[in-house]
């Protein structure tokens, strides 16, 4: 399948699915531990690789049945140097993990090359710290220098785009966007919010999006919201121009706060049908939304229900 880096096919509209809460699904539903919550560590192990492959195969099959495109994530969210110590990995090993993760996802894209709609190869970039509770503020210049390393590695592969996933600070997002622009790699910024709809720093979602756009000359191709339940942010969605910059959702199945999820020893998978209805409600308010996946607690059931309501909306 040809590279979709420029232009990205989802920018032309149409329904695109993302996957679900990969880590929580694999750990709680499939019974496979993920070392340090870093999905790329599954790849060298035969059992882990098979579980990861089957997880994505189910999602890719659903996308085809739904006549939807698919944003296929490379498991690179924690494949950057902030986590090297916890993973007991060298810089060369972290770099190779990015390369191997892209090759893994590219192999799946080739396997599903008969899908009727595009499959976009997307590498994930996680924040420089805890996505639930950032330990310290990160200045834009520092973030640009830091994220340029992983983004540089990824730019040399066949990825179509990168997503700064579960970012908690506008300044760090600015740095990541600047780093991606320098190497010509399209980047999406996906912020996480707390139960009151603000970023963990206390900044409003609208202010954060406007700050990133102003500092990067609208450098992100679009924004997303992830790792939050629709109840946590639906009240901050209004008719302001910044809302039109949001084109995708990857919501938690659970209504629990991040602090509560951190302490949770069982999976809160919410209600897939209810979650899909909430997606439909947000789509009605934001008709330009066209990328839909899940986050913590969600799995194939949730994405299936979301695909149903979005396919029905498309037929109206």
Secondary structure as GFF3:
##gff-version 3
##sequence-region A 1 316
A	DSSP	three_ten_helix	9	12	.	.	.	ID=ss1
A	DSSP	beta_strand	16	17	.	.	.	ID=ss2
A	DSSP	alpha_helix	22	24	.	.	.	ID=ss3
A	DSSP	pi_helix	25	29	.	.	.	ID=ss4
A	DSSP	three_ten_helix	35	37	.	.	.	ID=ss5
A	DSSP	three_ten_helix	39	42	.	.	.	ID=ss6
A	DSSP	alpha_helix	46	65	.	.	.	ID=ss7
A	DSSP	beta_strand	69	74	.	.	.	ID=ss8
A	DSSP	three_ten_helix	81	83	.	.	.	ID=ss9
A	DSSP	alpha_helix	84	87	.	.	.	ID=ss10
A	DSSP	alpha_helix	91	111	.	.	.	ID=ss11
A	DSSP	beta_strand	119	125	.	.	.	ID=ss12
A	DSSP	alpha_helix	140	155	.	.	.	ID=ss13
A	DSSP	beta_strand	161	167	.	.	.	ID=ss14
A	DSSP	alpha_helix	170	182	.	.	.	ID=ss15
A	DSSP	beta_strand	186	191	.	.	.	ID=ss16
A	DSSP	alpha_helix	205	216	.	.	.	ID=ss17
A	DSSP	beta_strand	222	226	.	.	.	ID=ss18
A	DSSP	alpha_helix	230	233	.	.	.	ID=ss19
A	DSSP	three_ten_helix	234	236	.	.	.	ID=ss20
A	DSSP	three_ten_helix	241	245	.	.	.	ID=ss21
A	DSSP	beta_strand	246	251	.	.	.	ID=ss22
A	DSSP	alpha_helix	258	263	.	.	.	ID=ss23
A	DSSP	alpha_helix	272	285	.	.	.	ID=ss24
A	DSSP	beta_strand	291	294	.	.	.	ID=ss25
A	DSSP	alpha_helix	300	315	.	.	.	ID=ss26
###
